[in-house]
């Protein structure tokens, strides 16, 4: 029996799972990008950001229903994006450069002595 006005839940099938969603800045305003729950893990979100699959990411939010928490994890994600780019000896992709600079806060540079 269908319930009138029923809306599918964004709560993951496995309730004890941390879900990551990207809020994108579209021309009409900010909105969370529709994401299949099986691809809402941290690794997939980071790889998608590095591949430029989000036009203008504004923030990344994580939540875990079973543990009862929700948090803006943009700073942690920005640090990880910078770390992976540095390990590959390349610049942060231009499509996410603003996101990384906005959220990584103070970055301490290290110089290699030769």
KOLTILUM-649132 format. One record per residue (C-alpha): x, y, z. Coordinates in steps of 0.25 Angstrom, whole numbers, padded with zeros to 4 digits, always signed. Example, Ala and Ser with C-alpha at 12.3 -4.5 7.8 and 13.67 -1.06 7.14 Angstrom:
+0049-0018+0031+0055-0004+0029
//
This chain:
+0000+0000+0000+0006+0013-0004+0005+0025+0005+0002+0038-0001+0013+0048+0000+0023+0038+0003+0038+0042+0001+0049+0032+0000+0059+0033+0011+0073+0038+0010+0077+0029+0022+0086+0018+0017+0081+0004+0017+0092+0000+0027+0089+0010+0038+0103+0009+0044+0109+0015+0032+0115+0029+0031+0110+0036+0019+0117+0048+0012+0109+0058+0003+0115+0070-0005+0108+0083-0005+0110+0090-0018+0109+0104-0022+0100+0105-0034+0095+0117-0041+0082+0116-0035+0088+0114-0021+0094+0104-0012+0088+0089-0012+0093+0076-0008+0097+0067-0020+0089+0055-0022+0097+0043-0018+0095+0028-0019+0096+0023-0004+0106+0013-0009+0115+0024-0014+0114+0033-0002+0126+0028+0005+0138+0037+0008+0148+0031-0002+0138+0032-0013+0135+0046-0010+0150+0050-0010+0152+0043-0023+0140+0050-0029+0145+0063-0025+0159+0061-0030+0153+0056-0044+0145+0069-0044+0131+0063-0044+0126+0075-0035+0125+0088-0042+0127+0097-0030+0127+0089-0017+0124+0098-0005+0125+0088+0006+0125+0073+0010+0115+0069+0021+0116+0055+0028+0106+0048+0036+0104+0035+0043+0089+0032+0048+0093+0020+0057+0103+0029+0065+0094+0041+0064+0103+0051+0059+0105+0061+0047+0117+0070+0044+0123+0079+0033+0136+0071+0029+0140+0081+0019+0153+0085+0026+0157+0070+0027+0154+0067+0012+0161+0080+0008+0174+0075+0015+0173+0061+0009+0171+0067-0005+0183+0075-0003+0191+0064+0003+0188+0055-0009+0192+0065-0019+0205+0068-0012+0208+0053-0012+0206+0053-0027+0215+0065-0028+0203+0073-0035+0195+0085-0033+0181+0083-0027+0171+0082-0039+0166+0096-0043+0151+0092-0041+0154+0089-0026+0165+0099-0023+0155+0110-0017+0149+0099-0008+0162+0095-0003+0167+0109-0001+0155+0113+0006+0154+0101+0016+0168+0097+0019+0171+0109+0028+0185+0112+0031+0195+0103+0023+0209+0102+0028+0219+0100+0017+0231+0092+0019+0244+0093+0011+0253+0082+0007+0268+0084+0010+0277+0079+0000
//
